[in-house]
Structures are given as C-alpha cells and as structure tokens.
Amino acid sequence: MRKVIVVAMREYQAAVKTKAFLITLIAMPLIWGGSIVVQLALRNKVDVNDKRVAVLDYSGQIYAAIEAEAKARNEADIENEGIFEGVGDARRQVKPRYLFEQVQPSDADPVRAALALSQRVRKNDPNDIMAFVVIGAEVVDADVKGAPVNYHSNSPTYDDIQNWLRKPINARIRELRLASAHLDATLVNSITSARPVANLGLVSVDEAGQIKAAEETNELANIFVPMGLMMLMLMVVMVGASPLVQSVLEEKTLRIAEVLLGSVEPFPLMMGKLLGMVGVSLTIVTFYLVGAFFAIRQAGYAQFFPAHVIWWFVVFQALAVLMYGALFVAVGAAVSDMKEAQSLITPVMVIAVAPMFVWINVVKEPTSSFSMMLSFIPPATPMLMVLRQAVPPGIPAWQPAVGIGLVLLATIACVFAAGRIFRVGILMQGKGAKFGEMMRWVIRG
C-alpha cells in the first residue's frame, strides 16, 4: 500500500506542477466566460446600413401596413423594438433601418416580374434592394390556399427581415378578414387574447408553520445547471484520465517502466497512477465548483447552485476517473505507439460521451423508467445519475446508492482487467496487441 501511495503522490505532483495543468485549469473558465463576454459585447455590433426591400403586393391591401410599421420601427428606441439605443441626443443606432419600396403589379407574367426583381438583388448594390416580397392577390381570403406570401433574397442566413414581416402582414390580414365579416376587431382581440401559463413550483410550509406561496421556476436554470455538471464531469474525465495513455506509453517506449518494475509490482504501479489521476481530477473539480459557487452567488442566483448534489458528484467523479482511467492505462500498455493507441482510444471515447446523446431526454423526465434504466448502466451511471439528481425534485436516495455500487463493481472489473493487460503489455516492445490478445491476457492472466 505504501508503494501505491508513493506512486500516486508522484503522479499527482508531476501533473499539477506542470504549466500545462495550470493553463488548462485557468483556460477553461476564461474560454467559457470569454465567450459570454464577447457575445454580449458584440450583441449590437451589426451592419447598420439600410436594408431595402421591394414589395410586390398583388392584393393591394397589405403594403401600407408594412410601410407604416417599418416607419414606426425606424423612429423608435430599442426598448420599443426599434433601432436606437438610448434616448434624446444620446441615441445611437444599433440596428439597420428597414426601407420598403412598393412595386406596382403589371399585367405581365408574375414570374417575369419576380425575375426582374431577382436581377436587381443579384447586383448586390448597397443602394438598391437586397430582397423582395411577393404577396398573392387573394391572400386575405381564408378559403383560398394558393395565395402565398413569399420572401426572396440571396442571403438565406439573414432572416431578420423575414421574421419581422410576419407581424405586420398577418396583423393586416387579420384586420381585413374581421372587417369583411363585420366584426369589431377590438372586441375580437379582447375575447381571443391568450392568458400566459406560469411555471410555478409547489406550495410549501416554512419552519414557522406558515404556508409559503409557490415561486416561479427558472426553466433554463433547471436545464443548464444539470447539463453544466455533466459537462464538467466529462471534461474532468478527459483531462484527468486520457493523459494516462500517453504517460504509460511513454514509460513503456523509453523503457522507464522496466526500471519502475524493479521496485514495484505492475498492479500497485497501475493503481498508483490511477489514484494520482483521481487526485488531479478532484483538484480540478474543487477549483471549478468553488469558482462557480461564488460566481453564481455574486450574480444573485445562489438558489440554483445544486449544493445537495455536490457530494454525490464528487463520489461519481472519482469512480468515473478510476473506471475510464483503467481503460486508458490498458490501452497505453497494449500498444507500441500513439498511432495504434488511437484505434483503441476511440471506442473508450465513444462510451464516455454516449450520455451526451440522451441528456435532454433524461433532464425532461428524470424519474421515468427510461432515464432510470439508462442511469443504471455503469459506463453512463456517473453522468446520468448526477444529471437526474440535479433536476428538481431529485430522485430517491437508494438510486444513486445503487448506482455507486454498480459503478464500483464496474470499476473493480476494469481495474482487474487493466491490471492483467498492464502486467503483460507494459514490457512488450514492437508490435502492439490486438483486441483478441488483450482479452486472452485478461482471462488467462
């Protein structure tokens, strides 16, 4: 046991004292936080040049509403969904103006009229139109299905104008249909106005015995906080366990392993490496969780920090690093170079990221039979069990307890198999082992 601890301490110190570890530790929060800061800083950094759009209105009843709505938008502040930020002399344009041009329909072929407008768009002249809209002649008639509203442009990814047009066009169509039915638009709007459905938690009783009203839940927080924990666990597994492949392979190819095996047996050597990586992973997790707690509390969202899940997270994180670390150690011992290692690393990586394919289903229904069944499959248990626990109202305590038992059994099996592969493969030189050979080593020892 003493030799295991010595190896573990050596591996831990060798990892945390490197510049690469410090850069990785600091870089991830900077990347995540930096991406948010950049998005906020560039929120209004858009092209503010006028966007000119032609409207070919065959109905003759829609264009005026579009022009009036665009004029109101172009003159309003951003608080009113306009294009200016600030008020008075401090107003600053942060969005482009929408300028619409009415094209009078002719008796010519509508296809040719659309072609002529398309040719104008293709010129890409900043002083000419960048898109055009074709409104069918019978667009107001609800019984006619062949009167579409089509938006034509040469910029399929720029859909701001298309989305904006829906409101004035449909509002005008609704108004005209109500008028043709001799109905009061104000009365109809009042009768058909929708009521929002608030998403609240449950009514509770406080410590003084007083009934506490239900509070509105934050759906985004309830989704992204569990996702953040799962992503953190996956990242720590990749950072803490995957370097074992290169470490073992380097010691093997440089014949350092032969020197080490003169002082310590293969299994204690491997266990020391695994425990050292567990220490590295816990160091990373502690740094990130403490930083996340203070950041969330500073922002006023401390109630969304899943403190009740942290201890379960730490246990599952340690077991996940042990389980996947054992597989990576086995890969490093069985191959002779990194090229061979890549073909064996890929299946392990696929197993590790598999929970990412079903996480949204598990978050939406954490107590379903499907979610429970998946979370009891050991390779996916650490991530999915933490995911389920972090979603209110949580899951019964027996489920994560059983999950720990299953992961522990799987970890023991992985460590046992990896130990046998490590014992045979660490001294092999030249040709790497195939999968069948590795299985024979596991069975026969």
Buried (B, 14 or more C-beta within 10 A) or exposed (E): EEBBBBBBBEBBEEBBEEEEBEEEBEEBBEEEEEEEEEEEEEEEEEEBEEBBBBBBBBBEBBBEBBBEBBBEBBEEBBEEEBBBBEEEEEBEBBBBBBBBBEBEBEEEEBEEBBEBBEEBBEEEEEEEBBBBBBBBBEBBBEEEEEBEBEBBBEEEEEEEBBEBBEEBBEEBBBBBBBEEEEEEBEEBEEEEEEEEEEEEEEEEEEEEEEEEEEEEBBEEBBBBBBBBBBBBBBBBBBBBBBBBBEBBBEBBBEEEBEEBBEEBEBBBBBBBBBBBBBBBBBBBBEBBBEEBBEEBEEEEEEEBBBEEBBEBBBBBBBBBBBBBBBBBBBBBBBBBEBEBBEEBBEEBBEBBEBBBEBBEEBBEEBEEEEBBEBBBBBBBBBBBBBBBBBBEEBBEEEBBEBBBEBBBEBBEBBBEBBBBBBBBBBBBEEEBBEEEBBEBBBEEE
